[in-house]
Amino acid sequence: MGRWNEASTAALEIVSAHARLQAADAFLATAARATQPTARFLLHSLCRLFLLKQIGEHTGDLLAEGLMTADHVRGLPKTIDTVIADLAPHMTTLVEAFALPPGYLATIPLVGGPPVTE
């Protein structure tokens, strides 16, 4: 049991990393098959956002191993904000692409309220 306890955290992290890699590969493979430039842009941007969020959880380790610089770590939130800003004009398209059941969004207070106008 002690041996399992020592190895289980690392094993679970390896499984998690493998799953994230598979998800990124699926994003990129789907983007490569996209025939419309906008669809390809959105898929690449979503993949980038996904991967940036994954990196965020590991900046300490990446910094310690010399795989990221302190400037990279400090710049990560701005980079994520930039990707989100690039995606923002396409939010309606992205929400529609997920084909959520009609009443689902109405159950979310932020979404179910009156539209926000500028």
DSSP file with accessible surface (Angstrom, degrees, kcal/mol):
  #  RESIDUE AA STRUCTURE BP1 BP2  ACC     N-H-->O    O-->H-N    N-H-->O    O-->H-N    TCO  KAPPA ALPHA  PHI   PSI    X-CA   Y-CA   Z-CA
    1    1 A M     >        0   0  176      0, 0.0     4,-2.4     0, 0.0     5,-0.2   0.000 360.0 360.0 360.0 -40.5    0.0    0.0    0.0
    2    2 A G  H  >  +     0   0   44      1,-0.2     4,-1.9     2,-0.2     5,-0.2   0.890 360.0  53.1 -61.7 -38.4    2.9    2.4    0.8
    3    3 A R  H  > S+     0   0  218      2,-0.2     4,-1.7     1,-0.2    -1,-0.2   0.910 109.4  48.8 -63.5 -42.3    4.4    1.8   -2.6
    4    4 A W  H  > S+     0   0  145      1,-0.2     4,-2.9     2,-0.2    -2,-0.2   0.931 108.9  52.9 -62.3 -45.4    1.1    2.6   -4.3
    5    5 A N  H  X S+     0   0   97     -4,-2.4     4,-0.6     1,-0.2    -1,-0.2   0.870 110.7  47.7 -60.3 -35.8    0.8    5.8   -2.2
    6    6 A E  H  < S+     0   0  168     -4,-1.9     4,-0.4     1,-0.2    -1,-0.2   0.846 121.9  34.0 -72.4 -34.4    4.2    6.9   -3.3
    7    7 A A  H  X S+     0   0   52     -4,-1.7     4,-2.5    -5,-0.2    -2,-0.2   0.682  98.6  79.3 -95.5 -20.2    3.7    6.2   -7.0
    8    8 A S  H  X S+     0   0   16     -4,-2.9     4,-2.9     1,-0.2     5,-0.2   0.883  90.0  52.9 -65.0 -38.3    0.0    7.0   -7.4
    9    9 A T  H  X S+     0   0  105     -4,-0.6     4,-2.1     1,-0.2    -1,-0.2   0.947 113.5  43.4 -62.2 -46.7    0.4   10.8   -7.6
   10   10 A A  H  > S+     0   0   58     -4,-0.4     4,-2.2     2,-0.2    -1,-0.2   0.913 114.1  51.2 -64.6 -40.9    2.9   10.6  -10.4
   11   11 A A  H  X S+     0   0   41     -4,-2.5     4,-2.3     1,-0.2    -2,-0.2   0.921 110.3  48.5 -63.8 -42.8    0.9    7.9  -12.2
   12   12 A L  H  X S+     0   0  111     -4,-2.9     4,-2.5     1,-0.2    -1,-0.2   0.881 110.3  51.8 -65.8 -36.3   -2.2   10.0  -12.1
   13   13 A E  H  X S+     0   0   82     -4,-2.1     4,-2.8    -5,-0.2    -1,-0.2   0.894 108.5  51.2 -66.4 -39.0   -0.3   13.1  -13.4
   14   14 A I  H  X S+     0   0  119     -4,-2.2     4,-2.4     2,-0.2    -2,-0.2   0.932 111.3  47.6 -63.1 -43.5    1.0   11.0  -16.3
   15   15 A V  H  X S+     0   0   97     -4,-2.3     4,-2.4     2,-0.2    -2,-0.2   0.930 112.9  49.2 -62.8 -43.5   -2.5    9.8  -17.1
   16   16 A S  H  X S+     0   0   44     -4,-2.5     4,-2.4     2,-0.2    -2,-0.2   0.920 110.8  49.3 -63.0 -44.1   -3.7   13.4  -16.9
   17   17 A A  H  X S+     0   0   43     -4,-2.8     4,-2.4     1,-0.2    -1,-0.2   0.911 110.5  51.4 -62.3 -40.2   -0.9   14.7  -19.1
   18   18 A H  H  X S+     0   0  109     -4,-2.4     4,-2.5     2,-0.2    -2,-0.2   0.923 109.4  49.8 -62.9 -43.1   -1.7   12.0  -21.7
   19   19 A A  H  X S+     0   0   58     -4,-2.4     4,-2.3     1,-0.2    -2,-0.2   0.906 110.8  49.6 -63.8 -40.2   -5.4   13.0  -21.7
   20   20 A R  H  X S+     0   0   38     -4,-2.4     4,-2.5     2,-0.2    -1,-0.2   0.906 110.6  50.5 -65.2 -40.0   -4.5   16.6  -22.2
   21   21 A L  H  X S+     0   0   94     -4,-2.4     4,-2.7     2,-0.2    -2,-0.2   0.923 109.9  49.9 -63.4 -42.7   -2.2   15.7  -25.1
   22   22 A Q  H  X S+     0   0   95     -4,-2.5     4,-2.3     2,-0.2    -2,-0.2   0.903 110.4  50.5 -62.3 -40.5   -4.9   13.6  -26.7
   23   23 A A  H  X S+     0   0   38     -4,-2.3     4,-2.4     2,-0.2    -2,-0.2   0.928 111.5  47.5 -63.9 -44.2   -7.3   16.5  -26.4
   24   24 A A  H  X S+     0   0    6     -4,-2.5     4,-2.6     1,-0.2     5,-0.2   0.921 111.2  51.2 -63.7 -42.3   -4.8   18.9  -28.0
   25   25 A D  H  X S+     0   0   80     -4,-2.7     4,-2.7     1,-0.2    -1,-0.2   0.900 109.6  50.3 -60.5 -40.9   -4.2   16.5  -30.8
   26   26 A A  H  X S+     0   0   53     -4,-2.3     4,-2.4     2,-0.2     5,-0.2   0.914 110.3  50.2 -64.7 -42.9   -7.9   16.1  -31.4
   27   27 A F  H  X S+     0   0   54     -4,-2.4     4,-2.6     1,-0.2    -2,-0.2   0.951 114.4  43.9 -56.1 -51.6   -8.3   19.9  -31.6
   28   28 A L  H  X S+     0   0   75     -4,-2.6     4,-2.3     1,-0.2    -2,-0.2   0.880 112.6  51.1 -67.8 -37.2   -5.4   20.2  -34.0
   29   29 A A  H  X S+     0   0   44     -4,-2.7     4,-1.2    -5,-0.2    -1,-0.2   0.910 112.4  47.2 -65.3 -41.1   -6.6   17.3  -36.2
   30   30 A T  H  X S+     0   0   58     -4,-2.4     4,-0.8    -5,-0.2     3,-0.4   0.916 111.2  51.4 -66.0 -41.8  -10.1   18.8  -36.4
   31   31 A A  H >< S+     0   0    0     -4,-2.6     3,-0.8     1,-0.2    -2,-0.2   0.902 106.2  55.1 -61.5 -39.4   -8.6   22.2  -37.2
   32   32 A A  H 3< S+     0   0   79     -4,-2.3    -1,-0.2     1,-0.3    -2,-0.2   0.815 109.0  47.9 -64.6 -28.9   -6.6   20.7  -40.0
   33   33 A R  H 3< S+     0   0  169     -4,-1.2    -1,-0.3    -3,-0.4    -2,-0.2   0.596  85.5 112.2 -86.3 -12.0   -9.7   19.2  -41.5
   34   34 A A    <<  -     0   0   18     -4,-0.8    -3,-0.0    -3,-0.8     6,-0.0  -0.418  48.5-167.0 -66.2 132.1  -11.7   22.5  -41.3
   35   35 A T        +     0   0  129     -2,-0.1    -1,-0.1     5,-0.0     3,-0.0   0.702  67.3  74.7 -93.2 -21.1  -12.4   23.9  -44.8
   36   36 A Q  S  > S-     0   0  128      1,-0.1     4,-2.4     2,-0.0     5,-0.2  -0.794  75.7-139.9 -95.4 132.9  -13.5   27.4  -43.6
   37   37 A P  H  > S+     0   0   92      0, 0.0     4,-2.8     0, 0.0     5,-0.2   0.871 103.0  53.4 -57.9 -37.3  -10.7   29.8  -42.4
   38   38 A T  H  > S+     0   0   76      2,-0.2     4,-2.7     1,-0.2     5,-0.2   0.923 109.1  48.2 -65.8 -42.5  -12.9   31.1  -39.6
   39   39 A A  H  > S+     0   0   32      2,-0.2     4,-2.6     1,-0.2     5,-0.2   0.925 112.3  49.3 -62.6 -42.6  -13.5   27.5  -38.3
   40   40 A R  H  X S+     0   0   86     -4,-2.4     4,-2.6     1,-0.2     5,-0.2   0.935 111.7  49.2 -63.0 -43.8   -9.8   26.8  -38.5
   41   41 A F  H  X S+     0   0   82     -4,-2.8     4,-2.6    -5,-0.2    -2,-0.2   0.926 112.1  48.1 -60.4 -45.9   -9.0   30.0  -36.6
   42   42 A L  H  X S+     0   0   12     -4,-2.7     4,-2.8     2,-0.2     5,-0.2   0.919 112.4  47.9 -64.5 -42.9  -11.5   29.3  -33.9
   43   43 A L  H  X S+     0   0   39     -4,-2.6     4,-2.4     2,-0.2    -1,-0.2   0.923 113.6  47.1 -65.3 -42.9  -10.3   25.7  -33.4
   44   44 A H  H  X S+     0   0   87     -4,-2.6     4,-2.7    -5,-0.2    -2,-0.2   0.916 113.7  49.0 -63.3 -41.4   -6.7   26.8  -33.2
   45   45 A S  H  X S+     0   0   13     -4,-2.6     4,-2.7    -5,-0.2    -2,-0.2   0.905 111.1  48.9 -66.0 -41.7   -7.6   29.6  -30.8
   46   46 A L  H  X S+     0   0   39     -4,-2.8     4,-2.7     2,-0.2    -1,-0.2   0.909 112.3  49.2 -63.6 -39.9   -9.6   27.2  -28.6
   47   47 A C  H  X S+     0   0    4     -4,-2.4     4,-2.8    -5,-0.2     5,-0.2   0.932 110.9  49.9 -64.3 -43.5   -6.7   24.8  -28.6
   48   48 A R  H  X S+     0   0  124     -4,-2.7     4,-2.8     2,-0.2     5,-0.2   0.932 111.7  48.2 -60.8 -44.8   -4.2   27.5  -27.7
   49   49 A L  H  X S+     0   0   33     -4,-2.7     4,-2.4     2,-0.2    -2,-0.2   0.936 111.4  50.7 -61.5 -45.1   -6.5   28.7  -24.9
   50   50 A F  H  X S+     0   0   53     -4,-2.7     4,-1.8     1,-0.2    -2,-0.2   0.945 113.7  44.2 -56.7 -48.9   -6.8   25.1  -23.6
   51   51 A L  H  X S+     0   0   66     -4,-2.8     4,-2.4     1,-0.2    -2,-0.2   0.891 110.8  53.4 -69.2 -38.4   -3.0   24.6  -23.7
   52   52 A L  H  X S+     0   0   22     -4,-2.8     4,-1.9    -5,-0.2    -1,-0.2   0.905 108.7  50.6 -61.7 -40.0   -2.2   27.9  -22.1
   53   53 A K  H  X S+     0   0  108     -4,-2.4     4,-0.8    -5,-0.2    -1,-0.2   0.876 109.6  51.1 -65.1 -36.0   -4.6   27.1  -19.2
   54   54 A Q  H >< S+     0   0   34     -4,-1.8     3,-0.7     1,-0.2     4,-0.3   0.909 108.3  51.3 -66.9 -41.0   -2.8   23.7  -18.8
   55   55 A I  H >< S+     0   0   60     -4,-2.4     3,-2.4     1,-0.2     4,-0.4   0.888  98.5  67.7 -62.0 -37.9    0.6   25.4  -18.7
   56   56 A G  H >< S+     0   0   32     -4,-1.9     3,-0.7     1,-0.3    -1,-0.2   0.819  95.6  55.1 -53.6 -33.8   -0.8   27.8  -16.0
   57   57 A E  T << S+     0   0  128     -4,-0.8    -1,-0.3    -3,-0.7    -2,-0.2   0.640 115.4  38.3 -73.2 -14.4   -1.0   24.9  -13.5
   58   58 A H  T <> S+     0   0   40     -3,-2.4     4,-2.7    -4,-0.3     5,-0.2   0.191  73.6 115.4-125.9  17.2    2.6   24.0  -14.0
   59   59 A T  H <> S+     0   0   31     -3,-0.7     4,-2.9    -4,-0.4     5,-0.2   0.864  77.8  55.3 -61.0 -36.2    4.5   27.2  -14.3
   60   60 A G  H  > S+     0   0   48     -4,-0.2     4,-2.6     2,-0.2    -1,-0.2   0.944 112.1  42.0 -61.1 -48.2    6.5   26.6  -11.1
   61   61 A D  H  > S+     0   0  109      2,-0.2     4,-2.0     1,-0.2     6,-0.2   0.911 116.0  49.3 -64.3 -43.4    7.8   23.3  -12.3
   62   62 A L  H  <>S+     0   0   46     -4,-2.7     5,-2.5     2,-0.2     6,-1.1   0.895 113.0  47.4 -64.8 -38.7    8.5   24.6  -15.8
   63   63 A L  H ><5S+     0   0   75     -4,-2.9     3,-1.5    -5,-0.2    -2,-0.2   0.937 111.0  51.2 -65.7 -45.2   10.3   27.6  -14.4
   64   64 A A  H 3<5S+     0   0   81     -4,-2.6    -2,-0.2     1,-0.3    -1,-0.2   0.845 111.2  48.3 -62.2 -33.4   12.3   25.4  -12.0
   65   65 A E  T 3<5S-     0   0  147     -4,-2.0    -1,-0.3    -5,-0.2    -2,-0.2   0.419 115.5-114.8 -87.7   0.1   13.4   23.2  -14.9
   66   66 A G  T < 5S+     0   0   61     -3,-1.5    -3,-0.2    -4,-0.2    -2,-0.1   0.665  84.7 119.2  77.5  15.4   14.4   26.1  -17.1
   67   67 A L  S   <S+     0   0  127     -5,-2.5     2,-0.3    -6,-0.2    -4,-0.2   0.598  77.8  31.2 -89.7 -12.3   11.6   25.4  -19.7
   68   68 A M  S    S-     0   0   28     -6,-1.1     2,-0.2    -9,-0.1    -2,-0.2  -0.968  77.8-134.1-136.3 153.8   10.0   28.8  -19.0
   69   69 A T     >  -     0   0   67     -2,-0.3     4,-2.1     1,-0.1     5,-0.2  -0.628  30.7-108.1 -99.0 167.4   11.5   32.2  -18.0
   70   70 A A  H  > S+     0   0   39      1,-0.2     4,-2.8    -2,-0.2     5,-0.2   0.884 122.6  55.6 -61.2 -36.0   10.1   34.5  -15.4
   71   71 A D  H  > S+     0   0  113      1,-0.2     4,-2.1     2,-0.2    -1,-0.2   0.889 105.6  51.5 -64.3 -38.0    8.9   36.8  -18.2
   72   72 A H  H  > S+     0   0  108      2,-0.2     4,-1.0     1,-0.2    -2,-0.2   0.934 111.3  47.3 -61.3 -45.5    7.0   33.9  -19.7
   73   73 A V  H >< S+     0   0   39     -4,-2.1     3,-0.7     1,-0.2    -2,-0.2   0.935 114.1  46.2 -63.2 -46.3    5.3   33.2  -16.4
   74   74 A R  H 3< S+     0   0  166     -4,-2.8     4,-0.4     1,-0.2    -1,-0.2   0.839 114.2  49.6 -64.8 -32.5    4.5   36.9  -15.8
   75   75 A G  H 3X S+     0   0   26     -4,-2.1     4,-2.4    -5,-0.2    -1,-0.2   0.615  86.4  88.7 -82.7 -11.5    3.2   37.2  -19.4
   76   76 A L  H <X S+     0   0   15     -4,-1.0     4,-2.7    -3,-0.7     5,-0.2   0.917  85.3  50.3 -58.3 -47.2    0.9   34.2  -19.3
   77   77 A P  H  > S+     0   0   76      0, 0.0     4,-2.6     0, 0.0    -1,-0.2   0.918 112.5  47.9 -59.1 -39.5   -2.2   35.9  -18.0
   78   78 A K  H  > S+     0   0  140     -4,-0.4     4,-2.3     2,-0.2    -2,-0.2   0.902 110.8  51.3 -66.4 -40.2   -1.9   38.6  -20.7
   79   79 A T  H  X S+     0   0   47     -4,-2.4     4,-2.1     2,-0.2    -1,-0.2   0.928 110.9  48.0 -62.7 -43.1   -1.4   36.0  -23.4
   80   80 A I  H  X S+     0   0   20     -4,-2.7     4,-2.6     1,-0.2    -2,-0.2   0.933 110.7  51.5 -62.5 -44.5   -4.5   34.2  -22.2
   81   81 A D  H  X S+     0   0   98     -4,-2.6     4,-2.6    -5,-0.2    -1,-0.2   0.883 108.1  52.9 -60.6 -36.9   -6.5   37.5  -22.1
   82   82 A T  H  X S+     0   0   56     -4,-2.3     4,-2.1     2,-0.2    -1,-0.2   0.922 109.3  47.7 -65.2 -43.3   -5.4   38.1  -25.7
   83   83 A V  H  X S+     0   0    1     -4,-2.1     4,-1.8     2,-0.2    -2,-0.2   0.930 112.4  49.6 -64.4 -42.3   -6.6   34.7  -26.9
   84   84 A I  H  X S+     0   0   70     -4,-2.6     4,-2.2     1,-0.2    -2,-0.2   0.919 109.5  51.8 -62.7 -41.6   -9.9   35.3  -25.1
   85   85 A A  H  < S+     0   0   60     -4,-2.6    -1,-0.2     1,-0.2    -2,-0.2   0.883 108.4  51.5 -62.9 -36.7  -10.2   38.7  -26.7
   86   86 A D  H  < S+     0   0   72     -4,-2.1    -1,-0.2     1,-0.2    -2,-0.2   0.842 114.9  43.0 -66.5 -33.3   -9.6   37.1  -30.1
   87   87 A L  H >< S+     0   0    3     -4,-1.8     3,-2.2     1,-0.2    -2,-0.2   0.760  93.5  83.8 -82.1 -26.7  -12.4   34.6  -29.4
   88   88 A A  G >< S+     0   0   50     -4,-2.2     3,-1.8     1,-0.3     4,-0.3   0.846  84.4  55.4 -52.1 -43.6  -14.9   37.1  -27.9
   89   89 A P  G 3  S+     0   0  106      0, 0.0    -1,-0.3     0, 0.0     3,-0.2   0.706 110.1  49.8 -64.3 -13.2  -16.4   38.3  -31.2
   90   90 A H  G <> S+     0   0   49     -3,-2.2     4,-2.6     1,-0.1     5,-0.2   0.210  74.1 112.3-107.3  12.6  -17.2   34.7  -32.1
   91   91 A M  H <> S+     0   0   84     -3,-1.8     4,-3.0     1,-0.2     5,-0.3   0.893  76.8  51.3 -58.2 -42.5  -18.9   33.7  -28.8
   92   92 A T  H  > S+     0   0   96     -4,-0.3     4,-2.7     1,-0.2    -1,-0.2   0.943 111.8  47.9 -61.4 -44.3  -22.3   33.3  -30.3
   93   93 A T  H  > S+     0   0   75      1,-0.2     4,-2.1     2,-0.2    -2,-0.2   0.919 113.1  48.2 -60.9 -43.9  -20.9   31.0  -33.0
   94   94 A L  H  X S+     0   0   18     -4,-2.6     4,-1.1     2,-0.2    -2,-0.2   0.923 111.7  48.6 -65.2 -43.3  -19.0   29.0  -30.4
   95   95 A V  H ><>S+     0   0   57     -4,-3.0     3,-0.8     1,-0.2     5,-0.6   0.938 112.5  48.8 -62.8 -44.1  -22.1   28.6  -28.2
   96   96 A E  H ><5S+     0   0  136     -4,-2.7     3,-1.5    -5,-0.3    -1,-0.2   0.873 104.1  61.0 -63.6 -33.9  -24.2   27.5  -31.1
   97   97 A A  H 3<5S+     0   0   79     -4,-2.1    -1,-0.2     1,-0.3    -2,-0.2   0.802  97.7  57.9 -65.1 -26.7  -21.5   25.0  -32.2
   98   98 A F  T <<5S-     0   0  143     -4,-1.1    -1,-0.3    -3,-0.8    -2,-0.2   0.609  96.2-145.9 -80.5  -8.6  -21.9   23.2  -28.9
   99   99 A A  T < 5 -     0   0   84     -3,-1.5    -3,-0.1    -4,-0.4    -2,-0.1   0.894  23.2-170.2  47.1  51.7  -25.6   22.6  -29.6
  100  100 A L      < -     0   0   70     -5,-0.6    -1,-0.1     1,-0.1     5,-0.0  -0.381  35.1 -86.7 -68.3 150.6  -26.6   22.9  -26.0
  101  101 A P    >>  -     0   0   86      0, 0.0     3,-1.7     0, 0.0     4,-0.6  -0.266  45.3-109.2 -57.2 145.5  -30.3   21.9  -25.2
  102  102 A P  T 34 S+     0   0  133      0, 0.0     4,-0.4     0, 0.0     3,-0.3   0.831 114.4  42.0 -50.3 -41.4  -32.6   25.0  -25.7
  103  103 A G  T 3> S+     0   0   46      1,-0.2     4,-0.7     2,-0.1     3,-0.1   0.600  92.3  87.1 -86.0  -5.7  -33.3   25.5  -22.0
  104  104 A Y  T X4 S+     0   0  118     -3,-1.7     3,-1.5     1,-0.2     4,-0.3   0.933  88.1  46.1 -62.5 -51.2  -29.8   25.0  -20.7
  105  105 A L  G >< S+     0   0   53     -4,-0.6     3,-1.6     1,-0.3     7,-0.3   0.840 104.2  64.0 -64.3 -28.7  -28.4   28.5  -21.1
  106  106 A A  G 34 S+     0   0   73     -4,-0.4    -1,-0.3     1,-0.3    -2,-0.2   0.740  94.9  61.6 -66.5 -18.7  -31.6   29.9  -19.5
  107  107 A T  G << S+     0   0  102     -3,-1.5    -1,-0.3    -4,-0.7    -2,-0.2   0.588  86.7  83.6 -83.4  -8.3  -30.6   28.2  -16.3
  108  108 A I  S X> S-     0   0   53     -3,-1.6     4,-3.6    -4,-0.3     3,-0.7  -0.854  73.9-148.3 -98.5 115.1  -27.4   30.1  -16.0
  109  109 A P  H 3> S+     0   0  118      0, 0.0     4,-1.0     0, 0.0    -1,-0.2   0.871  95.4  51.2 -52.8 -42.7  -28.1   33.5  -14.3
  110  110 A L  H 34 S+     0   0  163      1,-0.2    -4,-0.1     2,-0.2    -5,-0.0   0.873 121.6  33.3 -64.5 -34.0  -25.4   35.4  -16.2
  111  111 A V  H <4 S+     0   0   76     -3,-0.7    -1,-0.2    -6,-0.2    -5,-0.1   0.826 112.9  58.9 -91.2 -34.1  -26.6   34.1  -19.6
  112  112 A G  H  < S+     0   0   44     -4,-3.6    -2,-0.2    -7,-0.3    -1,-0.1   0.632  90.2  87.4 -75.7 -12.1  -30.4   33.9  -18.9
  113  113 A G  S  < S-     0   0   36     -4,-1.0     3,-0.1    -5,-0.3    -5,-0.0  -0.043  96.3 -61.9 -77.0-175.1  -30.8   37.6  -18.0
  114  114 A P        -     0   0  117      0, 0.0    -1,-0.2     0, 0.0    -2,-0.0  -0.308  69.2 -87.7 -65.6 152.9  -31.5   40.4  -20.4
  115  115 A P        -     0   0  118      0, 0.0     2,-0.5     0, 0.0    -4,-0.0  -0.261  39.4-120.9 -63.3 146.2  -28.8   41.0  -23.1
  116  116 A V        -     0   0  144     -3,-0.1     2,-0.3     0, 0.0    -3,-0.0  -0.754  29.9-164.4 -88.1 130.2  -26.0   43.3  -22.1
  117  117 A T              0   0  124     -2,-0.5     0, 0.0     1,-0.0     0, 0.0  -0.854 360.0 360.0-114.4 154.3  -25.6   46.4  -24.4
  118  118 A E              0   0  243     -2,-0.3    -1,-0.0     0, 0.0     0, 0.0  -0.441 360.0 360.0 -83.6 360.0  -22.7   48.7  -24.7
